[in-house]
Amino acid sequence: MAMVSDIFNTLLLTARDVVPIAVILFGFQLGVLRRPIVHWQKVLLGFVYVILGLTFFLVGLELALFPIGASMADQLTSPSFLHPDGDLSPFVWQDYLWVYIFAAAIGFSTTIAEPSLIAVAIKANEVSGGTIGIQGLRISVAIGVAMGIALGCFRIVVGDPIHYYIMAGYVLVVIQTFFAPKMIVPLAYDSGGVTTSTVTVPLVAALGLGLATNVDGRDPLIDGFGLIAFASLFPMITVMGYAQLVEFMIKRKSAKER
């Protein structure tokens, strides 16, 4: 009964969030544009599917991904795992190697599964006439998130101020903006935003808080957050880098053919 109650409450909350979107869309279509809604039965059924899908998705996150993400963070940073031989020497950043690997793996996998990134990749493929590959964009963004979260975990372990990393990253983004193909720059900037959505944020936040809680001298409030900033920054770098690499390979191939 408790699970049924949770599902019902989540359904109500999801409907509360989705219904205003439907009201705005239908209101502008009927009240401002004064055009009928084509196949309104299918559109209405689609909204029902959205509400149900989001409901089960959120319940699944609460039951599966959230707990196991927090549990993994706690276990990977526990003293018994870092020093299984009982060594009492202070922990150094090299001891957290498996944390970095786990952070990169979870960042890559959650980004690949991110619904918002899938939607953006499909639309980018459509409007570019197939020039921008769906899988290429998703993988390049996922690599960026993996790198960013791993570096963010390293920052938590060593205790460096976050703004140094963020400023250096955005300096690199600005430099890349001048040299990357112009058609990819806006998409790269958007790619940094779509990664911070339903799947990625909860797991990354749980990892950061778990890591900051278990590392001596770290404040969960100050050091536990900030990983999302890395997850937003590095996809811009990798997407523009991917486009630059493809452009270089095309030019090199053309030069050989001549």
N, C-alpha and C positions, 0 to 999 in steps of 0.2 A: 504493500500500500504506500509505503514511503516513496518508492521509485515512481509510482503512478502520480503521486502528488507533486513530485519534483518535475515530472514531464508536463503536467498540467500547468503548473506555475510558470515554467519556462515558455510554454505555448502562449500563455497570456501576455508575458513580457515581450515575446517576439512579435506577437500581433500588435501590441501597443506601439512598437517601434516601426513596423512595416506599414500599418494602416495610414499614418500621416503621409508617407511617401505616395501611396496610392491615391489619397485625397488630393494631393498637390498635382499629380499627373492627370488624373481625371478632371480636376477643376480647371486646369489650364486648357486641356483639350476641348472641354465642353463650354467653358465660360469665356475663355479668352480667344482661342482659335475658332471656336464655334464649329467644330468639325466632329462628325460622329466617330466613335471608336470602332475601328474595323475588327471584326471577329471578337467582340467584347466578351463572349463566353469563354473563349480560349485565354484571353488576357486575364479574366477573373480567376479562371482555374489555375493559371500560372502563378498568380499571387498566393493562392492557397498552397500550391506546391512549395513556393518560397518559404512561407511561414512554417510549414511542416518540416521541410528540409533543414532550415536553420534551427528549429527546435531540437530535432534529433541530433544534429551536429553539435550543438552546445551541450546537450546532456551527455553525449559521448565524450566531449572534452573534459567535462567535470568528473566523469567516472573513470576515464582511462588516462588521457594524456597529462592532465594536470597532476594527479597523484604520482604517476611514475616519473614525471619530469622532476618534481621536487624530491622524490626519493633518490633518484639517480644523483642529483646534485649533492644531497647529504652524504650518500655513500662514497662518492668519488673524492670528497674533501674530508672524510673522517680520518683521524690520526691512525687508526688501525689499518686503513688501506694505504695511506701515504707511506707509513713506516711499519710494514707488517712484522719486521724483526724486533720491534719494540725500541728502536733507537730513539733516544730522547733529545737528539740534536735539533736545533731550530730548522723549520721548514724553509726551503729555498724554492725559487720559481721553477726549477727543473723537476721538483717533486710532483708538480701538478700537470705533468705531460698528458696523462689520460684525460684530465679536465679539458685541456685545449682540443684534444682529438674529439672528445664527446661534443664539445661546443660546436666545432666545425661540422661534425656529422649531423647533429640535430638542426643546425642552421641550414645546411644544404637540403636535408630531407623535408623540413617543414616548408621551406620556400618553394620547392618543387610541387608540394601539395597545396600551395596557397591559391584559393579560388580567384582572388582579385588579380594575381599575376597571370593566371591562365586566361582570364578574360582580356586583359591588356595585350597579351601575346597574340591571341587570336585576332583581335581588332587591328593590331599593328601589321600582322601578316596580310590581312584583307586590304587595308588601305595602301600598303606598299606593293601590292601586286605579287606577293610571294618573295619579294627581295629580303625581307626580314623573316627569318625562319622562326617558327613557334618554339621548337625545342632549343634552338641556339640561344634565343633570348632568355628562356627560362633557366637554362643551365648557366649562362653567364651571370644572371642575377643571383642564382643560388650559390655560385662560387663566391661572389662578392659578400653575400650574407655570411657564409661559412668563415671567410677570412676575417670579416668584421667582428663577429661574435668571439672567435678564438682570440683575436687581439684584445677585445674588450675584457675577456677573462684574464688574460695576461696582465692587463692594467690593474685589475682588481687585486691580483696576487701581489704585484710589486708595489702597489699603492701610489702610482703616479697620478697627478692631476689630470682629469679627463680633458680639460680644454686644450692641453698641448696636442693631444692626438687629434681632436676634432679640427683644430685650426690647421694642422699640417695636412690633414685629409682634404679639407676644402681648398687649400692652396693648390694641391695636386688636381682637384676637380676643375678649378678655374684654368689652370694651365692646359689640361686636356681639352677643355671646351674650345680653345682657339685652334687646336690641331685635329680634333676628331671630325669625321664627316658631319656636315651640318644637319642632315636629316635624322641623325641618331641622337643628337644632343637633347632635344626636348623629351624624347622617349627615355633616355638615360636618366634624366631628372625625375620623370614620373616613376621609373622603376625603383627609385629609392623610396618612394612613398608607398607603393602597393605591397611592399614586403612586410610592412608593419601592420598586419591585419590579424584576422581571427585565429589562425593556426600558430603563427610565429610568436606573436607577442606574449601569450601566457607562458609558453615553455621557456622562452628567453628570460622573461622576468623571474620565473621560478629559479632558473639556473643562476642568475645574477644574485638574487637574494640568498639562495642557499650557499653560494660560494662566499659572499661577504660575511655571512653569519659564522662560517666555520674557519675563516682565515683570521688569525690573531691580529688585533689592531685595526680591523676594518669595521666601519659603521654601516649596517645594512641600508640605512636611509641615504647616506652620502655615497657609499661605494656600490651598493647593491643595484641601484638603477643606473641607467646610462648605456646599457647594452643595445637598447633599441636605436640609439643615435648611431652606433657603429653599423647596425643592420640597415639603416637608411643611407648611410654615407657610402659604404664600399660598393654597393651595386652600381652606383653612378660611375665609379672608377672602372669597374670590370666591364660594364656594358660599352662604355666609350673605348676602353682598351680592346675589347672584342671587335668593335667596328674598325678601329685603327689597324688591327692585325689583319682582318679580312681585306681591307683596302690595300695594305702593303702587299699581301699575297697576290691580289689581282694585278697590281702594277708590275710586280716581279714576273708574273706569268706572261703578261703582255710584252714585257721587254724581251723575254726569251724567245717568244714567237717571232719577233722582228728579226 
